[in-house]
Amino acid sequence: MATITNEMPFGSGTAIVEAETYEPASTGRVVSLTQPTSPAAEQYRVLRYRLECLAREGVKSLAFTSPQSGDGKTTTAVNAA
């Protein structure tokens, strides 16, 4: 985590913007980028193709859901993007 502070250009020293940035939790899980020839990446490409077919048919929204946390909703959404 890093804190970013922008200061006024004329030396007043007061912060006008203060924000915290976080490293993405799924950095190592984006197999479609880190391991593009793996079987998992191929399955995400199949999923992405099927989602694109749904979009052409008029589907405008989609939700990845599961009954509990840690089931891979974010990982699936990021790899399918």
FIZADREN-526565 format. One line per 10 residues: number of its first residue (from 0); their letters; for each residue x, y, z of N, C-alpha, C. Coordinates in nm, 3 decimals. Each point is the difference from the previous one (the first is absolute). Example, Ala and Ser with C-alpha at 12.3 -4.5 7.8 and 13.67 -1.06 7.14 Angstrom:
! residues 2
0) as) 1.319,-0.569,0.780,-0.089,0.119,0.000,0.090,0.120,0.000 | -0.035,0.105,-0.072,0.082,0.119,0.006,-0.077,0.109,0.073
END
This chain:
! residues 81
0) matitnempf) 0.085,-0.117,0.000,-0.085,0.117,0.000,0.089,0.123,0.000 | -0.037,0.098,-0.080,0.074,0.125,-0.007,-0.099,0.114,0.017 | 0.043,0.106,0.065,-0.083,0.118,0.014,0.054,0.108,-0.092 | -0.086,0.059,-0.079,0.038,0.103,-0.095,-0.058,0.131,0.047 | 0.084,0.102,0.009,-0.046,0.132,0.040,0.048,0.102,-0.102 | -0.089,0.078,-0.056,0.036,0.110,-0.090,-0.006,0.128,0.081 | 0.099,0.084,-0.016,0.003,0.126,0.074,-0.027,0.117,-0.093 | -0.041,0.111,0.059,-0.024,0.122,-0.077,0.132,0.046,-0.062 | -0.002,0.050,-0.123,0.124,0.037,-0.067,0.070,0.121,0.058 | -0.069,0.083,0.079,0.062,0.122,0.049,0.050,-0.011,0.142
10) gsgtaiveae) 0.025,-0.122,0.046,0.067,-0.019,0.128,-0.085,0.011,0.124 | -0.130,-0.006,-0.012,-0.082,0.009,0.121,0.014,-0.126,0.085 | 0.039,-0.111,-0.063,0.025,-0.122,0.074,-0.124,-0.078,0.039 | -0.117,0.048,-0.034,-0.121,-0.072,0.035,-0.034,-0.101,-0.110 | -0.046,-0.113,0.042,-0.035,-0.104,-0.096,-0.134,0.032,-0.064 | -0.005,-0.008,-0.132,-0.127,0.020,-0.068,-0.062,-0.133,-0.040 | 0.084,-0.104,-0.016,-0.049,-0.133,-0.032,0.081,-0.100,0.081 | -0.067,-0.086,0.071,0.068,-0.107,0.071,-0.074,-0.129,-0.029 | 0.072,-0.099,-0.052,-0.064,-0.125,-0.038,0.094,-0.115,0.032 | -0.056,-0.114,0.027,0.078,-0.120,0.023,-0.018,-0.093,-0.119
20) tyepastgrv) 0.110,-0.060,-0.042,-0.007,-0.097,-0.109,0.036,-0.137,0.053 | -0.055,-0.100,-0.058,0.023,-0.137,0.043,0.044,-0.084,-0.119 | 0.087,-0.095,0.025,0.038,-0.094,-0.104,-0.116,-0.094,-0.023 | -0.033,-0.031,-0.124,-0.111,-0.091,-0.024,0.026,-0.138,0.059 | -0.101,-0.056,0.064,0.014,-0.130,0.064,0.013,-0.112,-0.102 | -0.050,0.022,-0.120,-0.003,-0.107,-0.100,0.117,0.007,-0.098 | 0.110,0.068,0.036,0.112,0.016,-0.091,0.049,-0.132,-0.055 | 0.019,-0.101,0.083,0.051,-0.127,-0.046,-0.105,-0.092,-0.058 | -0.125,0.039,0.007,-0.110,-0.086,-0.043,-0.051,0.031,-0.140 | 0.059,0.096,-0.067,-0.046,0.035,-0.134,0.072,-0.091,-0.098
30) vsltqptspa) -0.044,-0.126,-0.006,0.069,-0.100,-0.081,-0.010,0.030,-0.148 | -0.103,0.072,-0.041,-0.012,0.032,-0.141,0.111,0.094,-0.046 | 0.066,0.068,0.094,0.115,0.085,-0.032,0.132,-0.066,0.037 | 0.006,-0.061,0.119,0.128,-0.055,0.048,0.033,-0.136,-0.060 | -0.102,-0.079,-0.034,0.022,-0.133,-0.059,-0.097,-0.019,-0.116 | 0.018,0.073,-0.110,-0.099,0.000,-0.106,-0.018,-0.133,-0.073 | 0.094,-0.092,0.012,-0.014,-0.129,-0.069,-0.049,-0.111,0.092 | -0.033,0.033,0.124,-0.043,-0.102,0.095,-0.145,-0.043,-0.029 | -0.037,-0.120,0.045,-0.139,-0.045,-0.016,-0.100,0.094,0.068 | 0.036,0.056,0.115,-0.091,0.092,0.069,-0.024,0.125,-0.084
40) aeqyrvlryr) 0.105,0.054,-0.061,-0.015,0.119,-0.085,-0.090,-0.032,-0.120 | 0.014,-0.119,-0.055,-0.085,-0.040,-0.113,-0.146,-0.006,0.043 | -0.028,-0.051,0.118,-0.137,-0.006,0.049,-0.058,0.139,0.022 | 0.083,0.094,0.047,-0.048,0.138,0.016,-0.029,0.062,-0.136 | 0.078,-0.035,-0.104,-0.028,0.049,-0.135,-0.133,-0.056,-0.051 | -0.028,-0.127,0.029,-0.129,-0.059,-0.039,-0.113,0.073,0.072 | 0.016,0.025,0.129,-0.101,0.073,0.076,-0.021,0.139,-0.059 | 0.110,0.070,-0.031,-0.010,0.135,-0.057,-0.074,-0.004,-0.134 | 0.028,-0.099,-0.084,-0.068,-0.013,-0.128,-0.151,-0.020,0.021 | -0.035,-0.085,0.093,-0.142,-0.025,0.027,-0.070,0.125,0.055
50) leclaregvk) 0.072,0.077,0.082,-0.056,0.126,0.050,-0.019,0.100,-0.113 | 0.095,0.003,-0.095,-0.013,0.089,-0.115,-0.121,-0.040,-0.086 | -0.024,-0.129,-0.012,-0.119,-0.048,-0.073,-0.127,0.048,0.069 | -0.004,-0.006,0.131,-0.115,0.049,0.075,-0.020,0.149,-0.021 | 0.111,0.074,-0.005,-0.009,0.145,-0.021,-0.059,0.031,-0.137 | 0.038,-0.078,-0.101,-0.056,0.020,-0.134,-0.149,-0.030,-0.004 | -0.046,-0.087,0.089,-0.142,-0.033,0.008,-0.079,0.102,0.082 | 0.070,0.095,0.061,-0.069,0.107,0.072,0.016,-0.001,0.151 | 0.072,-0.097,0.056,0.021,-0.001,0.146,0.089,0.120,0.035 | -0.044,0.080,0.096,0.074,0.122,0.033,0.073,-0.006,0.134
60) slaftspqsg) -0.036,-0.092,0.086,0.067,-0.008,0.129,0.018,-0.145,0.041 | 0.095,-0.020,0.089,0.034,-0.134,0.044,0.054,0.010,0.142 | -0.031,-0.098,0.083,0.050,-0.002,0.138,0.065,-0.134,0.027 | 0.120,0.003,0.056,0.066,-0.121,0.046,-0.032,-0.014,0.148 | -0.070,-0.106,0.038,-0.042,-0.017,0.138,0.042,-0.137,0.053 | 0.002,-0.011,0.132,0.026,-0.128,0.065,-0.054,0.009,0.143 | -0.019,-0.113,0.066,-0.057,0.002,0.135,0.098,0.045,0.109 | 0.128,0.000,-0.029,0.096,0.039,0.105,0.119,0.071,-0.061 | 0.075,0.067,0.085,0.118,0.072,-0.048,0.112,-0.100,-0.031 | 0.090,0.041,-0.087,0.114,-0.083,-0.034,-0.027,-0.102,-0.110
70) dgktttavna) -0.114,0.010,-0.066,-0.034,-0.096,-0.105,0.055,0.039,-0.137 | 0.060,0.118,-0.014,0.064,0.038,-0.125,-0.080,0.093,-0.089 | -0.094,0.075,0.057,-0.080,0.092,-0.080,0.087,0.107,-0.063 | 0.086,0.063,0.076,0.086,0.105,-0.052,0.099,-0.057,-0.101 | 0.058,-0.113,0.031,0.095,-0.063,-0.092,-0.067,-0.031,-0.133 | -0.122,-0.052,0.003,-0.072,-0.030,-0.122,-0.033,0.127,-0.078 | -0.047,0.101,0.069,-0.035,0.126,-0.068,0.123,0.064,-0.063 | 0.113,0.001,0.070,0.121,0.062,-0.053,0.054,-0.078,-0.119 | 0.001,-0.131,0.007,0.051,-0.080,-0.111,-0.094,0.000,-0.120 | -0.128,0.018,0.022,-0.094,0.003,-0.111,-0.005,0.135,-0.068
80) a) 0.053,0.103,0.064,-0.005,0.136,-0.057,0.090,0.014,-0.120
END
